[in-house]
Every structure is written in structure tokens, then in C-alpha cells.
Amino acid sequence: MSKVKILWADDEIDLLKPQLFFLEKKGYEIIQVTNGYDALDALADDGDIQVVFLDESMPGITGLETLEKIRQTNKIVPIVMITKNEAEDLMEQAIGSQIDDYLIKPVNPNQILLSLKKIIDNKRLVSEKTAVDYQQEFRSISMDINSGLGMDEWNDLYKRIIDWEIKLDNSDNEQMRDILDMQKKEANKEFCRYISKHYEDWCKKGEGPISSHNLLEKYLFPKLDKEKPNVVVLFDNLRFDQWRVIETILTDLYKVKSEEVFYSCLPTSTQYSRNAIFAGMTPHEIQKNFPQYWLNDNEKGGKNQYEEQLLAKQVERFFQNKLKWSYTKVRNNADAKHLSDNILNVTSNDLSIIVYNFIDMLSHARTEMEMLKELASDEKAYRSLTKSWFLNSPIWNGLQLLAEKDIKLFITTDHGTIRVSQPSKVLADRETTTNLRYKVGKNLNFEKRDVLTAADPHAIGLPKPNISSKFIFANEDRFFLYPNNYNHFNRMYTDTFQHGGLSMEEMIVPFITLEPK
């Protein structure tokens, strides 16, 4: 194992010989400089420096000024500020500039060693403990996967797997992440069997989980607070793990009152799931009752252009025009900026529903743009990209403003998405839909083991574009390809994030209730 390399900047470096000698005896390598300029040069010249000790008061540029310049080019390297000054405002400045620790002079060798252990070894120790804990949990999860789980147990198991994924994101243990990935694939295989067995009965008897068509009736409307504004933000295509990373940001200002699960209807696509949410009806019922608001896959026109009208019908059924409400759809950055600038307008309504399209655009764009393919190359990167986007998004700016008001906030979605890796061949006519995770058409030839088939779409709440139309849904991480240009499209779509089919990631999605702290 190579030595840990430390850069130590102090204009009185000669007085620190005992401390430096102590560290060298412990196996650390020290680069010594006497001012901030030399510290910046040393960092620029040596990419192997793993931690910086920085004296606060040095001639030329101070330690704080040096710190700011380091952070302009290097956000990662751990920095320990050493100072004679215990003033609160000084420490606030340093902490605000992202220091990892600080020590008050005179420093003794054991203080320095403890700080190094905390900074250098913390990640390794956390990684090792996480790996050991997951090894202990592995057998329990495996047994649960194959124990004939019911609906609530599947929800809990999926959350457990997500929590381990996020814990292992911060681990360097690639082997553990691979094992967990295989375990999640096995869980999805059994989950697809579970859904295939029960889904039609749920639809016929109305005894299944809360789903898209009764989400607002069962989860939202009973929770509306009559004394304050209620705000719903529906992030389309938001998986449960993406909610988890956004949650870490939101909970600085909001407290989570409840975290509930609903199941996106099939197909897990915006056209079906979001129309069902706002109509409070299955897609078949929408087509039957409001044919002017429904377009089938093979018909031209925007498939979600009547969400506001469908929502108006549902609100009227439940509240008889006694609820002041608004609907806002954010399609692009200009819409997002306008919403952020005017976010406080929602406080004049009893209920404000905001549909935020960015995550869906992000996942679809990934199949088209090489840059996004690189940025979101796997699940960990996809979560990280979601977090980075949210931190810098206009909606976060808006939610920070709303946190200062007495409101009730709901975060939800229409469906999730899955990273696909297994192509499955389909033969179909020209009228068949192009979606990679589901197909609807008259003449479909496919691998039966790869799909859930709905020979009678009405039985699962779906319309029939034609009298002989049927649906197929890709299960697990499969995606449909036609034989023509098979290899080309296989390369294009493998490891992209898609939706429309059957998997835990697409179907088990969050409904969160929050209030400002």
C-alpha cells in the first residue's frame, strides 16, 4: 500500500518538525511549503496529494484565501484548517468553504493523527462495514425473494434493496455491488411472476394495490389540509431510489410525514399512467367516458394534452366545484424558470398540481446523446445525475421559498424506469407501437417467456385500438427489437433507461407527504 501524501502549508513550518517527524514515522509522506502560493503550485503539480493541512494566517495570501482558490479548481481534496484564532466567524467562513476538519494551535501529534484517521480512513472503514453488513443481509434477502411474498412484503423488499444500493454507492467494493445487482435481478424475476399471476384479478376485482387510477382518491384527497395550501409536485419517471437521493436534500427544510407506495398501471408509460392519475379512471374508462380526451398509440397527436381537463372532471366529482385548484405543466427550462419566479402564487389555491417533465426528458435523452450516456452509465451515476440536477434546478429554488410558508407538500410520480440489457425479438405489422417495453397491435409474434400478455386489454383496464388488439409487456430488464437492424438497435439501447414494461423499478413508486420544518 502506497504512502498517504500530505501537503502542509505553514509559514512557521520549521517549528513543526516534531509533528512532521511523528507523521513520517507513522508512514505518511509530507510535502512542506511556507505560503499559500507554493501550496497552490504543489497541488497543481502533484495529483497524488490526499490531504492538505493549511495554516490560517500566512503572509501573502491567508489560509482562507488559499482555501477559496483551492476549491475553485479542486472540490475533492480534504483540507484541515489550522489556526490560532478560535473566532466563530472565522470558522464559519472556513466551514462554508468546505473544510473537512480544523485544529487549534498548538497542535499535538495525536490530534493530527486522529484528524488524518477520520479523513483518510473514514471512507474505507464505512465501506468495509457496509460490505460486512450487506453480506449478513444477503441471505435474508435471498430467502425473502423466494418465499412467496405478498404485496406489502414486495414493497418492503424493494426498499431494502434500494437502501443497500445507495449505501454501496459510497463503497469502493465493486464485488458487493455486483452481487447486489444480481440479487436485484433475481428479485425482479420473482416480482414479474407475482404481477403476472395477480394483475388481471386486481383489475377485475378492484382489490389490488393503490394504482394510478385511484391514487388521488385514496392518497391525496383524504390528506388535503383545509386550513392551508396543498401543493403536489409530480416528477414524471421518478424511481424510488431517485426519491431517496432527493429526500436527502428536501429534508433540510421539510419533514417527511408519510412515505407511501402505489403501483403504476401497465403500461408504465406517461400516456397511460398519468392520464389515469388525473382522470381517476383506467385508460379504458377514459376512452369510454371521455373519448375526446383519449388518443390510442397509433393515432396522431399529443397523448397527454388533456390532463388538465381530465383533472377538472375528477375534482368536480369529488368536490363539486368547492375546491380552488390549479394545474401547471413544466415542459422545458423556460417553463421551470417561470414557475420558480412565480411559485408563491400557488399559496392562493387550495390545491396546486405541478407536473415536472425533466426527469423523463433526461432518461429518454440518454438514448440519443452521447454525453448523457457517459454521465448516466449505470444506476449509481443515474442517481448522482438526478441529485445534481435537482440541486441546481428551478424547482428546488421554488421549494425553498415555499418552505417558508405554511403549506402541505406532496411529491409523487407517474411511473419509474429500468436500465434494460436483454433484447427480445418481436415480429409485428406497421400499426404496432414503437415503445421498447410494451407493444400493442393485432399481429404480434414474440418470446412468451419474455412477456406478460394481455389478450383482452379491457380485462386489465386498457382500451382496444382494434377489435383484435392485444398488449405485451416486457418483463425484468428486457426490451423489444425487430429483426431489421437488430444489432444496430441492440447496441443503441442496451444499458439505457426505459419504461412501459413490468419491473419493480417501473411499478413500485412513491407518494410522499411533507411539511415545512
Secondary structure, 3 states (H helix, E strand, C coil): CCCCEEEEECCCHHHHHHHHHHHHHCCCEEEEECCHHHHHHHHHHCCCCCEEEEECCCCCCCHHHHHHHHHHHCCCCCEEEEECCCCHHHHHHHHHCCCCEEEECCCCHHHHHHHHHHHHHHHHHHHHHHHHHHHHHHHHHHHHHCCCCCHHHHHHHHHHHHHHHHHHHCCCCHHHHHHHHHHHHHHHHHHHHHHHHHHHHHHHHCCCCCEHHHHHHHHHHHHCCCCCCEEEEEECCCCHHHHHHHHHHHCCCEEEEEEEEEECCCCCCHHHHHHHHHHCCCHHHHHHHCHHHCCCCCCCCCCCCCHHHHHHHHHHHHHCCCCCEEEEEECCHHHHHHHHHCHHHHHHCCEEEEEECHHHHHHHHCCCCHHHHHHCCCHHHHHHHHHHHHHCCHHHHHHHHHCCCCCEEEEECCCCCEECCEEEEEECCCCCCCCCCEEEECCCEECHHHEEEECCHHHHCCCCCCCCCEEEEEECCEEEECCCCHHHHHHHHCCCEECCCECHHHHEEEEEEEEEC
